[in-house]
Amino acid sequence: MENFFLKEKILKANNKNFKYIEKGEGNLVLLVHGWPESCHSWLNQIFFISNLGFKVVAINVRGYADSYSPHSIQSYKLKFFMEDIIDIINYFNKENAILIGHDWGAPICWTTAAYYKKKITAVIGLSVPFTRRGKISSTRLWQKLYKNIFFYQNYFQYQNIPEKELEKNISETLLKIFYWCSEEGFQDKIKSDTNLNSGLLDGIPLPKKNRLRWLNADFLQKLIKDFEKSGFRGSLNRYRAQNLDWEELTELEHLNVSQPSIFIGGEHDPVRSFIKDYDAFKNAGKYCNNFKGSFIIKDSGHWVQQERPNEVNDIIGNFIKKLI
């Protein structure tokens, strides 16, 4: 990834600014990052996909540096992220787009595809499969399952406390989070402190020699600067809005993803085992009508497109080449 960072640009869609990077010409492929990441998390994919004959755009989603970042939790409902995706597709004067999302970017992409069937031609979800609306919101579920021990999503429901912890030393924060959910973190048995009153970073050490083999140093510096600029509030508000989503998006009880789709996950991604004795990746295509496969990448953690870029690119390439 050395020295091939793309020029950051700002687009204005429906009176909202979004930072983005782009490469190539052709049908639009929109890349949607997760937490705590940015448009640059996709550098290994942007060049690869654009070389296949696509216009590739990676955005900073709302709440992240140089993108639309309102203060209220209400502004981070999934409904608004879906509207952002549609506004960005329209900004580029495209009828439709292929969506590829990782972590929080995956539910944003899946749900946009379920609601806007004509605007989205295909979906690739990384690390989080498509799920329908549950009997209770995911926030309530985590509060129920983890009522006696620390769980990061429950901690993120508190306002200002996580922000204060995560913003104290942004460089250490990002390194620890990347280590915690990576293959190295899995091998080294890194876990957050189980004490209900602990912070996220308690118990998570820095990786050996302060580096991870897959994490590009220039990317990390860019990401640190982004979070120094934006802080963490906007990105954490996405977690805080999940109850609002559950109340509002009632159609998700029955909606399917009907477009061609695939799922990609890391073998040792902690997201797989949030619910005890249940593999969250097992039936990734359950609510997808045109599902082309689930691909679990060995020896990878959560940051799959960065930890195993060649394997991820091969899977993406085989899938989208068939769509042309």
C-alpha positions in Angstrom: 0.0 0.0 0.0 3.1 2.2 0.2 2.8 5.6 -1.4 -0.4 5.1 -3.3 -2.8 7.1 -1.3 -5.4 8.7 -3.4 -6.3 12.4 -3.3 -9.1 13.1 -0.8 -12.1 15.0 -2.2 -15.3 16.4 -0.7 -18.7 15.9 -2.4 -21.8 17.7 -1.5 -25.0 15.6 -1.9 -28.4 16.9 -0.7 -26.6 19.6 1.4 -24.4 17.1 3.1 -20.6 16.9 2.7 -18.8 13.5 2.4 -15.1 12.9 2.2 -14.2 10.3 -0.5 -11.5 8.9 -2.7 -12.1 7.4 -6.1 -10.5 5.6 -9.0 -11.5 4.3 -12.4 -14.4 4.6 -14.8 -17.5 2.4 -15.4 -20.3 1.1 -13.3 -20.2 2.5 -9.7 -18.9 0.4 -6.8 -19.4 2.1 -3.5 -17.2 1.1 -0.5 -18.6 1.7 3.0 -16.2 1.4 6.0 -16.9 0.3 9.5 -15.8 1.4 13.0 -13.2 2.8 13.7 -12.1 3.2 10.1 -12.3 5.4 7.1 -12.4 5.5 3.3 -8.6 4.6 3.2 -9.4 1.2 4.8 -10.2 0.0 1.3 -6.9 1.0 -0.5 -6.1 -2.6 -1.4 -9.5 -3.0 -2.9 -9.9 0.3 -4.8 -7.0 -0.2 -7.2 -7.9 -3.9 -7.7 -11.6 -3.3 -8.4 -11.0 -0.2 -10.6 -8.6 -2.3 -12.8 -11.6 -4.6 -13.5 -13.4 -1.7 -15.2 -15.4 0.0 -12.5 -15.6 3.4 -11.0 -14.8 2.8 -7.3 -15.7 5.3 -4.7 -14.8 4.9 -1.0 -16.5 7.4 1.4 -16.2 8.5 5.0 -19.7 7.9 6.3 -21.6 10.4 8.4 -20.0 11.0 11.8 -16.5 10.7 10.5 -13.9 13.3 9.6 -14.8 15.8 6.9 -18.2 14.2 6.4 -21.6 15.3 7.6 -21.5 14.9 11.4 -24.6 16.2 13.2 -24.5 16.0 17.1 -27.8 14.2 17.9 -28.1 10.4 18.2 -31.3 10.6 16.2 -29.2 11.7 13.2 -27.4 8.3 13.1 -30.4 6.1 12.4 -29.8 3.5 9.7 -32.5 5.2 7.7 -30.3 8.3 7.2 -27.2 6.2 6.3 -29.4 4.6 3.6 -30.4 8.0 2.3 -26.8 9.1 2.2 -25.9 6.1 0.0 -28.7 6.9 -2.4 -27.7 10.6 -2.4 -24.1 9.7 -3.2 -25.2 7.3 -6.1 -27.2 10.2 -7.5 -24.4 12.7 -7.0 -22.3 10.6 -9.4 -25.2 10.5 -11.9 -25.4 6.8 -11.7 -28.7 4.8 -12.0 -27.4 2.2 -9.5 -24.4 0.8 -7.7 -22.8 -2.3 -6.3 -22.3 -1.9 -2.5 -19.4 -3.4 -0.5 -19.5 -2.8 3.2 -17.4 -3.9 6.2 -18.3 -4.0 9.9 -21.0 -1.2 10.3 -20.7 -0.6 6.6 -22.1 -4.1 6.0 -25.5 -3.5 7.6 -25.7 -0.1 6.0 -25.2 -1.9 2.6 -27.4 -4.9 3.3 -30.3 -2.7 4.5 -30.0 -0.2 1.7 -30.2 -3.1 -0.8 -33.3 -4.5 1.0 -35.1 -1.2 0.9 -33.8 0.3 -2.5 -33.9 -2.7 -4.8 -33.6 -0.8 -8.1 -30.7 1.4 -6.9 -28.5 -1.4 -5.7 -27.4 -4.1 -8.2 -25.4 -6.4 -5.9 -24.0 -6.5 -2.3 -20.9 -7.8 -0.6 -21.0 -7.8 3.2 -17.8 -8.2 5.1 -17.8 -9.4 8.8 -21.5 -8.8 9.4 -24.2 -10.9 7.6 -27.6 -9.6 6.7 -30.1 -10.1 9.5 -33.8 -9.3 9.8 -35.4 -7.3 12.6 -35.3 -9.3 15.8 -37.9 -9.7 18.5 -36.0 -7.1 20.5 -33.5 -4.5 19.3 -29.8 -5.6 19.2 -29.1 -3.0 22.0 -31.6 -4.8 24.2 -30.2 -8.2 23.3 -26.7 -7.2 24.3 -27.9 -5.7 27.5 -29.7 -9.0 28.3 -26.8 -11.3 27.3 -24.1 -9.2 28.9 -25.8 -7.8 31.9 -23.1 -9.0 34.4 -20.0 -8.5 32.3 -18.4 -5.8 30.1 -19.5 -5.7 26.5 -18.3 -2.9 24.3 -21.7 -2.1 22.7 -23.3 -1.7 26.1 -20.5 0.6 27.2 -21.0 2.7 24.0 -24.5 3.5 25.1 -23.1 5.9 27.7 -22.6 9.3 26.3 -19.2 11.1 26.7 -17.6 8.4 28.9 -16.4 6.2 25.9 -15.5 9.4 24.0 -13.3 10.6 26.8 -11.5 7.2 27.1 -11.0 6.7 23.3 -9.9 10.3 22.6 -7.3 10.4 25.4 -4.6 8.9 23.2 -6.0 8.2 19.7 -2.9 6.5 18.4 -3.0 3.9 21.3 -6.7 3.6 21.0 -6.7 2.6 17.3 -3.7 0.3 17.7 -5.3 -1.5 20.7 -8.7 -1.9 18.9 -7.0 -3.2 15.7 -4.9 -5.7 17.8 -7.9 -6.8 19.9 -10.0 -7.9 16.9 -7.2 -9.1 14.6 -5.8 -12.6 13.9 -2.8 -11.6 16.1 -5.2 -10.7 18.9 -6.9 -14.0 18.6 -3.6 -15.9 18.7 -2.5 -13.9 21.7 -5.9 -14.4 23.4 -6.5 -10.6 23.8 -9.8 -9.8 25.4 -11.3 -6.7 26.9 -11.6 -6.6 30.7 -14.8 -8.5 31.8 -15.4 -6.1 34.8 -18.7 -4.4 34.3 -17.2 -1.0 35.3 -14.1 -1.1 33.1 -13.5 0.9 29.9 -13.0 -0.6 26.5 -9.2 -0.5 26.5 -8.7 -1.9 30.0 -6.9 -5.2 29.6 -6.0 -4.7 26.0 -2.3 -4.2 25.6 -0.5 -2.6 22.7 0.7 -5.1 20.0 4.3 -6.2 20.2 6.7 -3.5 18.9 3.6 -1.3 18.5 2.8 -2.7 15.1 0.6 -5.3 13.3 2.1 -7.0 10.3 -0.9 -6.0 8.0 -1.5 -2.5 9.3 0.0 0.1 7.0 1.8 2.8 9.0 0.8 5.6 6.6 -2.9 4.5 6.8 -2.7 4.5 10.6 -1.3 8.1 10.7 -4.1 9.2 8.3 -6.7 7.6 10.6 -5.3 9.2 13.7 -5.5 12.6 12.1 -9.1 11.9 11.1 -10.1 11.0 14.6 -8.2 13.9 16.0 -10.3 16.1 13.8 -13.7 14.4 14.3 -13.5 12.8 17.8 -15.5 9.6 18.4 -19.0 10.9 19.1 -20.4 10.7 15.6 -19.1 7.1 15.1 -20.4 6.0 18.5 -23.8 7.5 17.8 -24.4 4.7 15.2 -24.3 2.2 18.1 -26.6 4.4 20.2 -29.3 4.7 17.5 -30.0 0.9 17.2 -33.1 1.1 19.4 -34.5 3.8 17.1 -33.8 1.6 14.1 -35.7 -1.3 15.6 -38.7 1.0 16.3 -38.6 2.5 12.9 -37.6 -0.1 10.4 -40.4 -2.6 11.0 -40.4 -3.8 7.3 -37.1 -5.5 8.2 -39.2 -8.3 9.7 -39.9 -9.6 6.3 -37.6 -7.9 3.8 -35.0 -10.0 1.9 -31.9 -9.0 -0.1 -33.0 -10.1 -3.6 -29.8 -8.9 -5.5 -26.8 -11.1 -6.1 -24.8 -11.1 -2.9 -22.0 -12.8 -1.0 -20.6 -12.7 2.5 -16.9 -12.6 3.5 -15.7 -13.1 7.0 -12.5 -13.8 8.9 -12.2 -17.2 10.6 -11.3 -15.7 14.0 -13.5 -12.6 13.8 -14.9 -12.0 17.4 -18.2 -11.0 15.7 -18.8 -14.7 15.0 -19.2 -15.6 18.7 -20.9 -12.6 20.3 -23.8 -15.0 21.2 -22.5 -18.0 23.2 -22.6 -21.3 21.3 -23.9 -19.6 18.1 -21.8 -19.1 15.0 -23.1 -15.8 13.5 -21.5 -16.6 10.1 -23.2 -20.0 9.8 -26.3 -19.0 7.8 -25.0 -15.8 6.3 -27.3 -16.1 3.2 -30.5 -17.0 5.1 -32.4 -13.9 4.1 -30.7 -13.4 0.7 -32.7 -14.7 -2.3 -29.8 -14.6 -4.8 -26.9 -15.6 -2.5 -23.7 -16.7 -4.2 -21.8 -18.0 -1.3 -20.2 -17.4 2.1 -16.4 -17.2 2.2 -14.7 -17.6 5.5 -11.0 -16.7 5.3 -8.6 -18.7 7.3 -6.1 -17.1 9.7 -7.9 -13.8 9.7 -9.6 -11.6 12.3 -12.1 -8.9 11.9 -10.2 -6.5 9.6 -10.4 -9.0 6.8 -9.9 -6.8 3.8 -6.8 -5.4 5.3 -5.5 -8.5 7.0 -6.0 -10.8 3.9 -6.3 -8.4 0.9 -5.3 -10.9 -1.8 -7.9 -13.5 -0.7 -10.6 -10.9 -0.3 -9.8 -9.4 -3.7 -9.9 -12.8 -5.4 -13.4 -13.4 -4.0 -14.7 -9.9 -4.9 -13.2 -10.2 -8.4 -14.8 -13.6 -9.1 -18.2 -12.2 -7.9 -18.3 -8.9 -9.7 -16.8 -10.1 -13.0 -19.9 -12.2 -13.4 -22.1 -9.1 -12.9 -20.7 -7.3 -16.0 
